[in-house]
Amino acid sequence: MESKACNQEGIANKRVALTPSTWSALSDIKKPGKTLGETVADLISEHQRATLERDLDEVDASATYVPWDDAKAELGL
């Protein structure tokens, strides 16, 4: 079994000031058995996924598409 010190090897020792309402909201989001750090990491991951989806939707809405065979021929592939 790993010691607690080994589990926290890659953890930055930083403090983040939160308002009581933000702390409460974060605590409400936290699932049992998860740390607040893991919860924040999950929220970041969700945000990145939503940003990527929004960006891809924007590209899809504004892009002009060329058939793959035409693109290959134009690029000399």
N, C-alpha and C positions, 0 to 999 in steps of 0.2 A: 504494500500500500504506500502511495506517495505521501510525503509529508506536505503539510499546508504550505510551507516555504517553497517547495518545488512547484506546486500548483500555481503560485503567484509570481514565478520567476519573470515572466514576460509582461507583468502588469506595471504600468506607469503609476507612480505614487503622486497623483494630482488630486486636488480638491476642487469641486465645482460648487459655487454658491447657488442655491435654489430658493425661490420664494416658497413659503409654506404651501401655497396652492399648487405650485409645480411639483413639489415633493409629494404631495398627496395624490396628484394625478398620476405621477410616475409609479407610485406605490400601488395604485389601483390597477395599472396596466401589468405590473409584475406578476408573473405566474408563480405558483408555489414551487419551491425548489430552485428557482432561478435567482441569481444575484441581480442587484440593480445594474451592475456593469453589463451583464449579459442582456438585460432588458434594453439598455441603451444601444448595445450593439445590434440587437434585433430591430429596433426602431430605425437605426441608420440604414440597415439592410433593406427594410421596407421602403424607406425614402428613396434609396438609390434605385430600387426596382421600379417604383412609381415614376421617377424622373426618366428612366430609360424608356418605359412604356409611353410616357407623354411625348418624348423626343421622337420615338419611332412612329407614333401616330401622326406627328407633325410632318415628318419626312414623307410618310405614306400619302398624306393629304396634298402635299405640294410637289411631289416628285413626278418626273417624266420617266417612264420605263421603256427600255429597249429590250427586245427579245435576246436571250442569251446567245443564240447563234450569231445574231447580228453584231452583238458586242464583241464576241470572240473574233469575228472576221475583221472588225474595225481595229481591234488591238493586235491583230496578227497572231492570234493564238491558235 
